[in-house]
């Protein structure tokens, strides 16, 4: 009943994890039904193997493929296409996960993260699927960032993040925490909690590749080409 | 009938005797309502034997003209009234402030499948990792204590 409706407590919890702006954006987004407005919905993207090649044995904690589509109502948008998350601190294996500053996370924060994920899922999914949240005890901050990112979309005329890279056709490579947070924009609160020090937005065929790491990875002369080759073989 | 619904029923007396030349659409198709189909066929034709008057129905942008007995007309009004009530009440789960349309679940629209797939893959990977670390099924309290041991050793 009223999955899309957020009571004050739910909103407060979500704001503490996502930040006020991200929370507002997601609440609004859930009611807009953007995914049904796509001119060409993402199907059979076939990038999972390529994404795996990027992440395996690397320092990247996640890779996301944002898929670009026109909107029937005008303009174009980037939506979730596929992704991989690789966090040694995650997976619920280590009891009492630590946050980016090394502090042991309280039970409260873990509960809050789980509640927020559950609410987002219900909000976008239209039903409260209890089984989904059941396995999400002890989600790390990197994982929280990754899972929450699924619900984000980016207009292609944006001045930030994936939208900006798509619009300009030029990659963004930020390898310091301060400049990362700039590029993460609405997701910066989540990104700060996760402790990302490097973020990359790479415009590619039909979308944008996003990569992030808690380590500082400087760009080398052929970094971008190597990444593209991993996914598309050229 | 409330003003803001687009169902308008008027009972018009039959002045026109040429109505047999008009095409009569089946009422249930026009109403788009399977409840009309559930009406007893034989009872319906029985009622038709009684004195008939012309009934003009304006529904959802369409017009139907037919001859009905008074009882049939009342039945139609009753069904229409019920349908309108339900529409106004709204489907379960709608927002109290009803400012945005009730949209089908985005996750299960074709465009939501990538999200769903990524999520399932994530959860599966997680489950595999946990099982690999703790392959034996033990009660959750014991698992918790074992995890503590593991993390303490790491420090």
Boltz contact constraints between the chains, C-beta under 6 A:
constraints:
  - contact:
      token1: [A, 1]
      token2: [B, 93]
      max_distance: 6.0
  - contact:
      token1: [A, 4]
      token2: [B, 95]
      max_distance: 6.0
  - contact:
      token1: [A, 5]
      token2: [B, 95]
      max_distance: 6.0
  - contact:
      token1: [A, 31]
      token2: [B, 100]
      max_distance: 6.0
  - contact:
      token1: [A, 33]
      token2: [B, 103]
      max_distance: 6.0
  - contact:
      token1: [A, 35]
      token2: [B, 106]
      max_distance: 6.0
  - contact:
      token1: [A, 35]
      token2: [B, 109]
      max_distance: 6.0
  - contact:
      token1: [A, 35]
      token2: [B, 111]
      max_distance: 6.0
  - contact:
      token1: [A, 35]
      token2: [B, 112]
      max_distance: 6.0
  - contact:
      token1: [A, 36]
      token2: [B, 109]
      max_distance: 6.0
  - contact:
      token1: [A, 38]
      token2: [B, 111]
      max_distance: 6.0
  - contact:
      token1: [A, 41]
      token2: [B, 110]
      max_distance: 6.0
  - contact:
      token1: [A, 41]
      token2: [B, 111]
      max_distance: 6.0
  - contact:
      token1: [A, 42]
      token2: [B, 114]
      max_distance: 6.0
  - contact:
      token1: [A, 80]
      token2: [B, 114]
      max_distance: 6.0
  - contact:
      token1: [A, 80]
      token2: [B, 115]
      max_distance: 6.0
  - contact:
      token1: [A, 81]
      token2: [B, 114]
      max_distance: 6.0
  - contact:
      token1: [A, 82]
      token2: [B, 114]
      max_distance: 6.0
  - contact:
      token1: [A, 82]
      token2: [B, 118]
      max_distance: 6.0
  - contact:
      token1: [A, 83]
      token2: [B, 118]
      max_distance: 6.0
  - contact:
      token1: [A, 91]
      token2: [B, 126]
      max_distance: 6.0
  - contact:
      token1: [A, 91]
      token2: [B, 129]
      max_distance: 6.0
  - contact:
      token1: [A, 92]
      token2: [B, 130]
      max_distance: 6.0
  - contact:
      token1: [A, 93]
      token2: [B, 129]
      max_distance: 6.0
  - contact:
      token1: [A, 93]
      token2: [B, 130]
      max_distance: 6.0
  - contact:
      token1: [A, 93]
      token2: [B, 133]
      max_distance: 6.0
  - contact:
      token1: [A, 94]
      token2: [B, 151]
      max_distance: 6.0
  - contact:
      token1: [A, 95]
      token2: [B, 147]
      max_distance: 6.0
  - contact:
      token1: [A, 95]
      token2: [B, 148]
      max_distance: 6.0
  - contact:
      token1: [A, 95]
      token2: [B, 151]
      max_distance: 6.0
  - contact:
      token1: [A, 124]
      token2: [B, 106]
      max_distance: 6.0
  - contact:
      token1: [A, 124]
      token2: [B, 107]
      max_distance: 6.0
  - contact:
      token1: [A, 125]
      token2: [B, 105]
      max_distance: 6.0
  - contact:
      token1: [A, 125]
      token2: [B, 107]
      max_distance: 6.0
  - contact:
      token1: [A, 126]
      token2: [B, 105]
      max_distance: 6.0
  - contact:
      token1: [A, 135]
      token2: [B, 123]
      max_distance: 6.0
  - contact:
      token1: [A, 150]
      token2: [B, 115]
      max_distance: 6.0
